[in-house]
Amino acid sequence: MKHFLIILIYKIIFLFTFSNVTYAEEKLLMITDKNCIFCIVWEKEIGKIYPKTDIAKQYPIKRIEIKYFNENIPKGLKKARVTPTFLFIKNDKVIGEILGYSNPEMFWWRVDEILEQN
């Protein structure tokens, strides 16, 4: 029974998270995993800075655990296989994707590349 309640709570949290994501708006979805070392490093190197950037004003970040994302994939998106995965959403479609994380320079370079193309 306890296990069932925990799963139910996680599902409700997940559904609430996605109910707040409107794809008509511009968003940056970060598909993450609490045990992912690259996600942890990204949070330390970029996660504190990102909300303070001009990019974050246009593409606010929404973090979603991979297991919940893959259980309830929103229409038009594909299953995530790598964490972190960053999906830039604009006008109901993915305009750019960053798979994984290696260092700040590569992350910002890819972000600039995606935004310049759109």
Order of alpha helices (4+ residues) and beta strands (2+ residues): alpha-beta-alpha-alpha-beta-alpha-beta-beta-alpha
